[in-house]
Each structure stands twice: as structure tokens, then as C-alpha cells.
Amino acid sequence: MATSSIFANFDIKNKKEAEDFVNAIDKSLDYNTNKNLIQYDELKDSNAIKSLWAKRK
């Protein structure tokens, strides 16, 4: 539903406009890929988990 409402505002009439639109989407995806991602280590040790929870208080 959200996608249909977003694309309802586009009026692509020819091949050039369609290619420009696809290129813009591709450029946006390339720009945003892995940007501002924070990586976290998984805590498996129960003492490490308890220590983390103790810090939140």
C-alpha cells in the first residue's frame, strides 16, 4: 500500500524517464548501503550480560 501511494505521484511517459527513475533509485541505494550502521557484538556470557544490565541503572 505504501509503495503504491509513493509511486502514484510519478508520471513516467517514456523510456528515458523510466531509465532516469531507475538510475535515481540505484544511486540512492548505493549511497545508503552500509551507511551509518553500528555493529554490535552478541553477548553470550552470562556475566557480561549481568554487567551490562547493571550499568543501565
C-alpha positions in Angstrom: 0.0 0.0 0.0 2.8 2.5 0.9 4.6 1.7 -2.3 1.5 2.4 -4.4 0.9 5.7 -2.8 4.5 6.8 -3.3 4.5 5.8 -7.0 1.1 7.4 -7.6 2.9 10.8 -7.9 5.1 9.7 -10.8 4.1 10.2 -14.4 6.7 8.3 -16.4 5.8 8.7 -20.1 8.8 7.3 -22.0 11.8 5.1 -21.8 14.2 7.9 -20.9 12.1 8.9 -17.9 11.9 5.3 -16.8 15.7 4.8 -17.1 16.3 8.1 -15.2 14.0 6.9 -12.4 15.6 3.5 -12.1 19.1 5.2 -12.1 18.0 7.5 -9.3 16.8 4.6 -7.2 20.0 2.7 -7.8 22.1 5.8 -6.9 20.1 6.2 -3.7 20.6 2.5 -2.8 24.4 2.7 -3.4 24.6 5.9 -1.3 22.7 4.4 1.6 24.2 0.9 1.6 26.0 0.3 4.9 26.0 3.9 5.8 25.7 4.8 9.5 25.4 1.2 10.6 26.5 0.4 14.1 27.7 -3.1 14.6 27.2 -4.8 17.9 28.8 -7.9 19.3 26.4 -10.6 20.6 26.7 -11.1 24.3 26.6 -14.8 25.2 28.5 -14.8 28.5 26.0 -14.5 31.4 28.4 -12.4 33.5 28.8 -9.9 30.6 25.1 -9.7 30.3 24.6 -9.1 34.0 27.4 -6.4 33.9 25.7 -4.6 31.0 22.3 -4.7 32.8 23.9 -3.4 36.0 25.2 -0.3 34.1 21.7 0.7 32.9 20.5 1.6 36.4 
